[in-house]
Amino acid sequence: MTRRLLSMFCALALCLGLLPATAWAAEEVSYVAYSWNEDTSTLTSGTKSVTEYTTVTNSDTTWSNGWYVVSGSVSSTDDITITVNGTVNLILPQGSKLDLSYGTISISDGGTLNIYGQESGSGTLTLGGYGRSTSSGISLGSGSALNIHGGTITANGYCYNNKVDAAPGIDVGTGTLTVYGGEVNAEAGTSSNAGYGAGIRVTSGGTVSIYGGTVTATGASNRSALGVSGAGIGGNGAGGNGAGETCGNVTITGGTV
């Protein structure tokens, strides 16, 4: 009888060990969410919390519907892309770091990525886009959205030396980027030939709205001697004798840009 009970206990322990991180996430994590009131032209915030979430790891390649929390320092130099499917909420608690210097985030068509910080302070998210030719730190698919409520987000684009269309730091395209708070640093990839990639690329049909926070967007400028440079926020500039891209809708209501 004793052996049978011991065997059952060991089997239960093994099964519990195989459960996903979400099942163990019982500690409450707070975050600050912002909203913009069009009628009063005011930005309001509220502190909320979650108890069920998945803890981010350095081997993640997919985030799907739900909450994700960065705990402590998480880093990787692997050439990876994290694909966002559905609606994903990412919390960067105070003191946390997610450093993917060769990684990118790709928001699937119709998907949404919400990034939150905390009232007491926020963590950092660093994306390189260095691993592939013309890869952006963050890229948005058709009809997708990136909403930044907090945290310090650094997104760098990449470009090989034989490329002239440097990748944007954040490639909004025809999607929607909304910045409510936090700090956003987006820089196009640079090389000896690159000179007209935008820091934040937004094309016809796309939207960038900035209500708060601090946004620094730097276009590629290595070809400035040729009179060619990339926009901070806008469409990519012209290459050769071609025409530059038509910029999407950009609205700056508050914050520092």
Secondary structure, DSSP 8 states (H G I E B T S, - for coil): -HHHHHHHHHHHHHHHHTS-HHHH--S-EEEEEEEEETTTTEEEEEEEEES--EE--TT--EEEEEEEE--SEEEE-S--EEEEEEEEEEE--TT-EEEETT-EEEE-TT-EEEEEBBTTB--EEEE--TTSTT--SEEE-TT-EEEE-SSEEEEE----TT-SS---SEEEETSEEEE-SSEEEEE----SS-----SEEEBTT-EEEE-SSEEEEE---TTGGGT----SEES----TT-----B-EEEE-SSB-
